[in-house]
């Protein structure tokens, strides 16, 4: 609560201080490109980015320096304030003067949490430099490495701030000497990361060069071969990459206490005091140097001689004694002495304050203001937008694997515009939008209430006075009605007209209120962008280029020298629009601008129609889209989202679309099951997305749940060993009473199952009998079928056309593919059992192209093969199609669509039709009379009495009626069991189901492959999480040049909910998994398993109620679908609540 | 008149009575609540978890045990356990609260699953999830747009019958996707699955088996995932 109140005060105060003068100054500064610095603050979570930003913001008087570090001005969202972490990147423009030069600093604060690393990418892209903040206690953390890599990949120059030095003093109680070595270590760590980035880049380049050389070598085929084994590391200079205080790119700071310094400051201070040249001090202040007071010399080798290094003596000791005096001992006299010796003025109010921290920050912020140290470093060390390197430009301009040279010429010319970075009228405008963020319409400057200017106040006063006068006049005339008839006419007119105008005013006011209310409900999107060249003006016509835009295509389509204002033919991924409004980003505030010259960060309004997430804006159609942002985190946490009130579905869909636009990393999709799925980078990110959906975008109640997990059903070969890995054959089977009972109930009447698993079933009207056997397909075959769905579909289409005596032309390439597919199938289906199987394939299923096979093993039945498209030329003996051939296939399709275990599709099962007898002597004469009844007769053949099936059976019965011969009308022979074709389908389906059940059944689970990068110390915990979630490690290897391990594992999709979060928590964020769907895998445990062998009895007991993974999955699916689940309602009869009174 | 002797009484609590009339006599057995249905479905295999006592009563609440003669005449055995299992399997019973609850729940789920399977959102041609359907059924004042998923048919009719049949088929067809009338009438259309039998009959009878009809898809839904953008 307190915080919110202070926030209000501050925003008020900021308005007072941020008057128009400041805005004008910023506008003026925007035009001086060399004096602009675009930078972002990057760090691990909780290392003090936002606190540091606060200090910098305070230096401009936007917030009080007293509140700097507590307010977190740039965390404008409520949940950011509550959770204390930054969740989005936000920009603010600051003004800084040093050495007579005025600088404009566009500062972007970024989040440190892994979940929001996409926001970091959007920030980094727009900057030329970065402040990398490292906690002095924690040192280099995982995210620090990530941000350093991001900065490296975007070619932006980093500077280092080692923050929270106060913790070394107050918490760890290190001596200054110890602190020095500690700081040295941290610096080394940071430099090691930079070094490894550099090495990997050099090695990569080297590899590329090698590859090129090799290809050219093979082209030449001759010439002397030179083997160059130098890695190229030696030749490349890397010295300017590293952080070192004597280079001036390191600041030591404590943002919370408001102090910070670079070596420069102390060097200058002491050069005055001690008379040593500041350049000498600069070189020696950091490093193994000590002061020899007698010789008045600075000597090397402080460590070996046991002397205090210069840095400790001159710098740290001062700070340490300050903390000692102010915080630890609270020595008033000493403090006063120090204050006067430093020439500072401290208010007596601060001196008397009970919290020593107040006094400390009062002193320190004057003595060593952190903002000055950081900002001066930034201005000196970081490049201005004009100094953009050619290398970076090429990188930005070449999308994907395209090389810069391959771009159209006009596009290559634009490189010059980038490098010039000129704000000329003639320069083409190039703007990159890195993200869209939603803004409440109230926050837009147009809709904001502004303090009225003097004239406006005067005007209003005048209006009010008039109105008052009119009203008085009206009253007067009312009091004296018809007093003077002559004058009355003139007096009554005035009030009347006054009343009319009043009414009009009221109307227009009401109207404006109404439109305002309407606008309130709308979310406005502001594009977070930067101008790379030219001047962007309000009302300007520009091209908006999507990420997939191709300039070479457009250049061909568009006339030479056209502009966005002309009427142009439409080009893919390009739109023309007018720039609506431009904003200066001031943290939570926006200020309206009329134009933004090159090199500035800005917000663009009214772009939501044209830009989804990111885009390039230009006046030239030859401008290429910028390379897509490098996202360190890919979205992996999936949830299904549903509205609380089902009728609000359209609102949810709209909201999800908006969310997708507003968040660079979130993905939303509708799955085939009809679920609306939201994919986010992590649990915290998910929470934020859901909050946004609830409160901003959809404005409805929603619920998020685990998404539906698909399974497949299959059969396997009978296992040879039991659950305790004992050979089955040797052991005696123990008779189980209830199992015998079950065996009897398993198959209803009319179904015969022999010991080899052949199921024979007769249709209800006793006209046809089918015998079916289920055989597991080899794994490779299943995979082959899955991979070639498209081919199978083509083949299916061909057969369909052939049926109607038409031909379908298939191009040669596809025919070859089919041939290859067939050969592969043949090579995988070897052995006696599969002899000639490929030729005998009847159909694929489900949906005619799935990973299951129907095999024709009926003796004496030759039907056209599914491969007939291959053997078009060699017309062999005309194979005969039996009547009702299609009914069998349809039955197979239905059976494979939903299996008996939990009504999920089958996979990798071959159904072989062994017998098919028909008694087709049905008396034709009876047909007509029976036909009439057929409409009333429901085909009540379904033994499973699953009402859902009846309709489908019914429906697909039609597909069998692709009859050509008139005699086949007999096929419609209808009796009390419904159409015969329908009966046959049902019979076939049931036969397949029973055949399936006669074999050892297994469930197949969808698997993710999961790649985890982890450091050695958390490896054990990664394994623990994996094994808890039924994951399996495939391989583990060390990444070259680092101490990171890459673990490859597979994990069932069913266990993946919350996996990413758990692994991150357990490893303190040192391991980050990536999940990708890979394949289907058989779950080895049998869902119907009960102990049968002696060994199993010994091991599991009679009940064997230890958890069975497959059974658990199966029951969960069955319960979800409302199918019967074999479980007791009450486990223990005696342990129920007694309802009757105890008598 | 029996004398009230508390020490001799065995009181049964949580009783579910299963009754059966056989050979003109009434028999009852005392079971635990919520257990009989599990026994009948085969989930419970331990008889002792179902029966309170292996005794056949004439009246459970009064504690009157059935006579041996009656038992043997009705069940053909004097074995009490055997008689009990027979009564358990065939007798009538009052379904207990939780049994009822789980039955209803199953039924409800089943209905919702069927609805979700067969219907689509007419705007997106995508199915609704079962959970959503359940919620809509429960709070009936809410309404969503829902439609029976259409069935896609393709039929080929001889030119002679084509014109005549088309008029008859028209009211049954929802939308015609493709129509080709050159030598013969070929049509791909969407229909309500309820009309299928009528169409089937019509084509079969009117063309005397010359026309062909085939189901292209049982339900017309969008396949694959769609990214919202």
Contacts between the chains, C-beta under 8 A, distances in Angstrom:
chain1	res1	chain2	res2	distance
A	612	B	229	6.1
A	640	B	129	7.3
A	642	B	129	6.9
A	642	B	131	6.4
A	642	B	132	5.8
A	645	B	139	7.9
A	645	B	142	5.9
A	646	B	128	8.0
A	646	B	132	5.2
A	646	B	135	5.5
A	646	B	136	4.7
A	646	B	142	5.3
A	646	B	144	4.9
A	647	B	142	5.0
A	647	B	143	5.9
A	647	B	144	5.8
A	649	B	121	7.7
A	649	B	132	8.0
A	649	B	144	6.5
A	653	B	228	7.0
A	656	B	228	5.5
A	657	B	228	5.4
A	657	B	229	7.1
A	660	B	228	5.9
A	660	B	229	6.4
A	667	B	227	7.1
A	668	B	227	7.3
A	668	B	228	4.4
A	669	B	225	5.1
A	669	B	226	6.2
A	669	B	227	4.8
A	669	B	228	6.1
A	670	B	124	7.1
A	670	B	126	6.1
A	670	B	225	6.7
A	670	B	226	4.8
A	670	B	228	6.6
A	671	B	225	5.1
A	672	B	126	7.7
A	672	B	221	7.8
A	672	B	222	7.4
A	672	B	223	6.1
A	672	B	224	6.0
A	672	B	225	6.2
A	673	B	127	6.6
A	673	B	129	6.5
A	674	B	116	7.6
A	674	B	121	7.4
A	674	B	126	4.7
A	674	B	127	4.0
A	674	B	128	5.3
A	674	B	129	5.2
A	674	B	132	8.0
A	675	B	129	5.4
A	676	B	228	8.0
A	705	B	131	7.4
A	708	B	129	7.4
A	738	B	42	7.9
A	738	B	45	4.5
A	741	B	42	7.7
A	742	B	42	6.8
A	745	B	42	7.1
A	804	B	156	6.9
A	804	B	212	7.5
A	931	B	201	7.9
A	931	B	205	7.3
A	934	B	201	7.4
A	935	B	197	6.5
A	935	B	201	6.8
A	947	B	114	7.3
A	948	B	113	7.7
A	948	B	114	4.9
A	948	B	117	6.6
A	948	B	118	7.8
A	951	B	118	7.8
A	951	B	193	6.7
A	952	B	218	6.0
A	954	B	196	7.3
A	954	B	197	7.2
A	955	B	151	6.4
A	955	B	193	6.0
A	955	B	196	5.6
A	955	B	215	6.2
A	955	B	218	5.7
A	956	B	215	6.0
A	956	B	218	6.7
A	958	B	153	7.7
A	958	B	196	6.4
A	958	B	200	5.3
A	958	B	213	5.6
A	958	B	214	7.0
A	958	B	215	5.2
A	959	B	214	5.3
A	959	B	215	4.5
A	961	B	200	6.9
A	961	B	204	7.0
A	961	B	212	7.1
A	961	B	213	5.6
A	961	B	214	7.7
A	962	B	212	4.9
A	962	B	213	7.4
A	962	B	214	5.2
A	963	B	209	5.9
A	963	B	212	6.8
A	964	B	212	7.1
A	965	B	209	7.3
A	966	B	208	6.3
A	966	B	209	4.7
A	966	B	210	7.0
A	967	B	209	7.9
A	968	B	209	6.0
A	969	B	204	7.0
A	969	B	208	6.8
A	969	B	209	3.9
A	972	B	204	5.7
A	1119	B	109	7.6
A	1120	B	109	7.5
A	1120	B	130	7.0
A	1121	B	109	6.8
A	1121	B	110	7.7
A	1121	B	113	4.8
A	1121	B	130	7.4
A	1122	B	105	7.9
A	1122	B	106	5.5
A	1122	B	107	7.4
A	1122	B	108	7.0
A	1122	B	109	2.5
A	1122	B	110	3.7
A	1122	B	111	7.5
A	1122	B	112	6.8
A	1122	B	113	5.0
A	1123	B	106	8.0
A	1123	B	110	7.4
A	1124	B	41	7.3
A	1124	B	106	7.0
A	1126	B	41	7.1
A	1126	B	42	6.8
A	1126	B	43	4.8
A	1127	B	43	5.7
A	1128	B	35	7.6
A	1128	B	38	4.5
A	1128	B	43	5.0
A	1128	B	44	5.3
A	1129	B	34	4.8
A	1129	B	35	7.6
A	1129	B	37	6.8
A	1129	B	38	5.7
A	1129	B	98	5.3
A	1129	B	99	5.8
A	1129	B	102	5.5
A	1130	B	32	7.7
A	1130	B	33	7.6
A	1130	B	34	4.4
A	1130	B	35	6.3
A	1130	B	38	7.5
A	1130	B	98	6.8
A	1132	B	49	7.3
A	1133	B	32	3.6
A	1133	B	33	7.9
A	1133	B	34	7.9
A	1133	B	35	5.2
A	1133	B	49	4.8
A	1133	B	50	6.9
A	1134	B	32	7.4
A	1136	B	14	5.7
A	1136	B	32	7.2
A	1136	B	33	6.2
A	1136	B	34	6.8
A	1138	B	13	5.1
A	1138	B	14	5.8
A	1139	B	14	6.8
A	1140	B	13	5.5
A	1140	B	14	7.3
A	1142	B	13	7.9
A	1143	B	11	6.4
